[in-house]
Amino acid sequence: MDQDEKGGMSSTHVILIILGALGLGVVICAGVIVVCLVAITALGTSANATFGTVGTRIDADSPQPDAMHFLNDLGRGDTVAAWTWTTAEFQQGHLVQGEPIKYFENLLRNHPGLRNPTTTHIQTQNIDPDQLQATITPKSGRKIILNLRLKKELGIWKVNDLAVVEEEKEKDDGKKRQAPRKDTGKD
């Protein structure tokens, strides 16, 4: 007698039921995943419409990338390229002996640590987002702090003012000695 006649199930029927249950489970899981993805996309679209996307709200209009171009050019000693990252107002006020790039040549001569720095870090001033503070670390390890005021000119952020506000002096480790004072001949 066969098992169907006894009221039981054959092994084929059991396997088919198990496979059907597994298939139904896979379909349900896939459906839940699709619903979750649709919900996440809808929430993301809604949030972007309300708050704007991260890329357009943060750093989209930040002066930091243009300031970094300026500092990189200055650090390489490329005074001509650095000069192009300054506003017309800056250029008019910083002509030295009628030559535009002499200002940066003098700046690099007075602050040699600005040339070929190991690191440059720019931080936005919270009070005025157009003012940046650059911390430049030369190979000597001393830090130089620059204040940069930027202004948008023809859609590009350019340096409108520049000041070296702090420069760490080399530490006196006893190796450097002061030169003896010259006698002035006055008693």
Secondary structure by P-SEA (a helix, b strand, c coil): ccccccccccaaaaaaaaaaaaaaaaaaaaaaaaaaaaaaaaaaaaaaaaccccccccccccaaaaaaaaaaaaaacaaaaaaaaccaaaaaacccccccaaaaaaaaaaccccccccbbbbbbccccccbbbbbbbccccbbbbbbbbbbbcccbbbbcccccccccccccccccccccccccccc
